[in-house]
Amino acid sequence: RDSGGLGLINVKFKAMAEFIRSFPETALVQKFHQNSYHAAQFRWNVLLERDIPDPGKSPYLTEDMFQLIKEVKEEGLLNLSHMKSGTWYKVLLETKITMQSEPNGTRSMKPCKVEVRNPEVDWKSTWALANSKGLNPTEKIFLWRMIHNLLPTQARLFHLKMKNTLHANCLLCDLSEQGDLPHSLLTCPFNTEVYNWLMRILHNHIPHLLPQQVALLHLGPLDESLHLPLVWLITNTLSLIWDDRIEKKKPGLHKIRSSLKAKVNILRKSRYKEAAEYIQSLEGFSS
């Protein structure tokens, strides 16, 4: 969905959440002006009581709404009569957007676009790495945008039909290759010095690792002690490359290593000192 579509969904679900919140209140809560019609609809359609007259179908109380309320009631984790609009909004998002029913009756997260496009990736591992303890919020946001291919690369801008973007090819090299994310962050000749250095370090731990795998944090089996050091190095190196490319500057290894050393000194002062020391011990990091 495009951003406009998401905006409309957001408005629609917030309005629905507000309406759904008011229904159990007027049907159940004594301190509100109780609506006998809502109370009858609740008893008939949610509690499935059949010892009262059928209140009939309502033009504004839908089967979908009753089903949602029944599911929340049967789950038993929330108090229907006191649920706030924000809670109903989250329930609606999970039911309609983010969750799906499995054949065995359980529910699971719906795969996002990047997961569907890359079924070979161990996404449980990737998301765990992207959320590694020791990464700061800025680093996690960069990883989230990178993995979801949301960085405004030339290929993405062309795909989005942005004004003055006439083609998808990289603007910083003469290879006539698409400026997609792996090219922009890694394999572009503009990045050669830094790219070769980073891949040398990574190949010492993960032989045969490909640039596309780096861009998706698809690192394969990896000793847990290496999670934070390698993810930290990938994140900060690629974000520095990206910052230089935005300004159409050639990423220089000496400058990037200096920036990384300053960043790792901050990490050293945290409770992740061991990870910082391991990063500093990596071949070529301090040279």
C-alpha positions as a printed Julia matrix, in Angstrom:
287×3 Matrix{Float64}:
   0.0     0.0     0.0
   1.13    3.55   -0.61
   1.38    6.16    2.13
  -1.98    7.68    1.15
  -3.65    4.28    1.49
  -2.08    3.75    4.89
  -3.33    7.16    5.96
  -6.89    6.3     4.98
  -6.66    2.95    6.8
  -5.37    4.75    9.88
  -8.3     7.21    9.89
 -10.84    4.46    9.21
  -9.56    2.18   11.98
  -9.39    5.0    14.52
 -13.0     5.9    13.78
 -14.02    2.23   14.03
 -12.14    1.87   17.31
 -13.96    4.83   18.81
 -17.34    3.44   17.72
 -16.6    -0.11   18.95
 -15.43    1.26   22.31
 -18.75    3.03   22.87
 -20.86   -0.06   22.13
 -19.89   -2.26   25.14
 -19.97    0.83   27.35
 -23.57    1.64   26.48
 -24.52   -2.04   26.57
 -22.82   -3.05   29.84
 -21.61   -0.19   32.03
 -24.15    1.06   34.54
 -22.54    4.46   35.08
 -23.23    5.33   31.42
 -26.71    6.03   30.09
 -27.44    2.39   29.22
 -28.92    1.73   25.81
 -31.4    -1.16   26.04
 -31.15   -1.79   22.3
 -27.35   -2.1    22.51
 -27.72   -4.32   25.56
 -30.06   -6.65   23.64
 -27.72   -6.68   20.61
 -24.78   -7.52   22.9
 -26.63  -10.36   24.61
 -27.9   -11.81   21.32
 -24.81  -11.39   19.09
 -21.89  -11.55   21.53
 -23.13  -13.65   24.46
 -25.32  -15.72   22.08
 -28.18  -15.7    24.58
 -31.4   -16.99   23.09
 -33.77  -16.46   26.03
 -34.56  -12.94   24.81
 -36.42  -11.75   21.71
 -34.26  -11.41   18.59
 -33.4    -7.68   18.41
 -33.02   -7.96   14.63
 -30.24   -6.72   12.4
 -28.91   -3.23   12.86
 -27.87   -0.97    9.96
 -24.79    0.19   11.9
 -23.85   -2.8    14.11
 -22.17   -5.27   11.76
 -21.39   -8.97   11.94
 -17.67   -8.17   11.64
 -17.89   -5.93   14.7
 -19.73   -8.56   16.75
 -17.19  -11.21   15.67
 -14.3    -8.97   16.76
 -15.9    -8.33   20.15
 -16.61  -12.07   20.59
 -12.97  -12.93   19.84
 -11.73  -10.42   22.42
 -14.23  -11.74   24.97
 -13.3   -15.4    24.34
  -9.6   -14.61   24.63
 -10.37  -13.35   28.14
  -7.34  -11.05   28.46
  -9.14   -7.71   28.23
 -12.1    -6.17   30.03
 -14.64   -5.41   27.29
 -16.53   -2.78   29.22
 -13.42   -0.73   30.03
 -11.32   -1.04   26.86
 -10.07    2.3    25.55
 -10.16    3.36   21.9
  -6.39    2.88   21.59
  -6.7    -0.76   22.65
  -9.5    -1.39   20.15
  -7.36    0.29   17.48
  -4.52   -2.16   18.17
  -6.96   -5.08   18.06
  -8.28   -3.88   14.69
  -4.76   -3.54   13.26
  -3.83   -7.03   14.4
  -7.05   -8.57   13.09
  -7.23   -6.76    9.76
  -3.62   -5.92    8.9
  -0.78   -7.55   10.82
  -2.1   -10.97   11.88
  -3.42  -13.97    9.96
  -5.2   -17.19   10.9
  -3.33  -20.48   10.47
  -4.94  -23.81    9.46
  -4.4   -25.17   12.98
  -6.52  -22.37   14.47
  -3.65  -20.26   15.78
  -2.75  -16.74   14.62
   0.58  -15.51   13.34
   2.09  -12.31   11.96
   1.44  -11.72    8.28
   4.7   -11.62    6.31
   5.68   -8.14    5.16
   6.72   -7.31    1.58
  10.42   -7.89    2.13
   9.73  -11.28    3.72
   7.54  -12.33    0.79
  10.18  -11.2    -1.74
  12.98  -13.07    0.08
  11.58  -16.39    1.34
  15.07  -17.88    1.61
  15.96  -15.56    4.5
  15.72  -16.75    8.1
  13.57  -13.79    9.12
  13.37  -14.74   12.77
  17.15  -14.48   12.92
  17.26  -11.26   10.88
  14.75   -9.43   13.07
  16.53  -10.63   16.2
  19.85   -9.3    14.87
  18.26   -5.99   13.87
  16.98   -5.64   17.43
  20.25   -6.61   19.11
  20.72   -5.2    22.59
  23.5    -2.64   22.44
  22.27   -0.94   19.26
  20.95    2.55   19.89
  17.62    3.79   18.47
  19.28    5.57   15.52
  21.11    2.39   14.52
  17.93    0.3    14.79
  15.99    2.79   12.66
  18.67    2.68    9.95
  18.58   -1.13    9.97
  14.79   -1.16    9.78
  14.85    1.18    6.77
  17.67   -0.76    5.13
  16.1    -4.2     5.52
  12.71   -2.94    4.31
  14.4    -1.22    1.34
  13.04    2.17    2.39
  16.23    4.2     1.91
  15.73    6.62   -1.01
  18.11    4.96   -3.45
  17.95    5.93   -7.12
  16.15    2.67   -7.96
  13.53    3.24   -5.25
  12.95    6.86   -6.27
  12.44    5.75   -9.87
  10.06    3.0    -8.76
   8.06    5.59   -6.8
   7.94    7.79   -9.94
   9.49   10.72   -8.1
   9.76   13.98   -9.99
  13.02   14.45  -11.96
  14.01   10.79  -11.47
  14.34    9.71  -15.09
  15.94    6.28  -14.61
  16.93    3.74  -11.96
  20.67    3.63  -12.66
  23.22    4.74  -10.09
  24.22    8.4   -10.48
  27.63    8.02   -8.85
  29.29    5.39  -11.05
  29.53    4.64  -14.77
  28.54    0.97  -14.7
  24.99    1.61  -15.94
  23.72   -0.56  -13.1
  20.55   -0.05  -11.11
  21.14    2.03   -8.02
  19.34   -0.44   -5.78
  20.16   -0.88   -2.12
  22.97   -3.51   -2.31
  24.63   -1.49   -5.09
  24.25    1.85   -3.31
  25.47    0.69    0.09
  28.01   -1.91   -0.96
  29.08   -2.83   -4.49
  29.12    0.59   -6.21
  32.71    1.44   -7.3
  32.22    4.71   -5.42
  32.36    2.61   -2.22
  35.13    0.19   -3.27
  37.69    0.99   -0.57
  35.26    0.79    2.34
  33.29   -2.1     0.82
  36.4    -4.27    0.39
  37.48   -3.53    3.95
  34.09   -4.39    5.45
  33.65   -7.58    3.42
  37.16   -8.76    4.36
  36.23   -8.54    8.03
  32.86  -10.22    7.51
  34.33  -13.03    5.37
  36.73  -13.89    8.2
  33.64  -14.86   10.22
  31.11  -15.7     7.48
  32.86  -17.05    4.35
  31.03  -16.56    1.03
  28.71  -13.89    2.45
  27.09  -11.94   -0.41
  26.28   -8.21   -0.5
  22.54   -8.97   -0.84
  22.76  -11.0     2.37
  24.48   -8.16    4.2
  21.72   -5.74    3.16
  19.12   -8.14    4.65
  21.19   -9.11    7.71
  20.92  -12.68    6.4
  24.13  -13.75    8.1
  23.42  -17.45    8.6
  24.45  -19.45   11.7
  26.55  -17.21   13.89
  27.99  -17.55   17.37
  25.9   -15.43   19.72
  28.97  -13.56   20.93
  29.4   -12.18   17.4
  25.84  -10.88   17.0
  26.32   -7.39   18.41
  29.9    -6.8    17.14
  29.18   -7.73   13.52
  25.72   -6.15   13.35
  27.11   -2.98   14.96
  29.95   -2.87   12.42
  27.61   -3.45    9.46
  25.09   -0.88   10.66
  27.51    1.92   11.4
  29.71    1.36    8.36
  26.77    1.29    5.94
  25.07    4.29    7.56
  28.31    6.29    7.19
  28.57    5.2     3.54
  24.96    6.29    3.04
  25.56    9.69    4.66
  28.49   10.36    2.32
  26.56    9.23   -0.76
  23.65   11.54    0.09
  26.14   14.41   -0.1
  27.69   12.86   -3.26
  30.99   12.4    -1.41
  33.19    9.37   -1.99
  33.26    7.29    1.22
  36.87    7.28    2.4
  38.16    4.39    4.5
  40.35    6.58    6.73
  37.48    8.94    7.55
  34.96    6.13    8.12
  37.33    4.18   10.36
  37.92    7.34   12.41
  34.16    7.8    12.82
  33.75    4.15   13.78
  36.48    4.43   16.41
  34.7     7.4    17.97
  31.41    5.48   17.98
  32.94    2.34   19.45
  34.44    4.4    22.29
  30.9     5.37   23.24
  29.88    1.69   23.13
  32.85    0.87   25.35
  31.43    3.1    28.1
  28.19    1.11   28.15
  27.53   -2.35   29.55
  28.52   -3.73   26.14
  32.22   -3.14   26.74
  33.14   -6.68   25.63
  31.48   -6.17   22.25
  33.31   -2.85   21.84
  36.64   -4.46   22.62
  35.94   -7.26   20.15
  35.13   -4.72   17.42
  38.39   -2.9    18.11
  40.28   -6.19   17.84
  38.94   -6.96   14.36
  41.6    -7.2    11.68
  42.11   -3.85    9.99
  39.84   -1.92   12.37
  42.56    0.06   14.11
  45.14    0.25   11.32
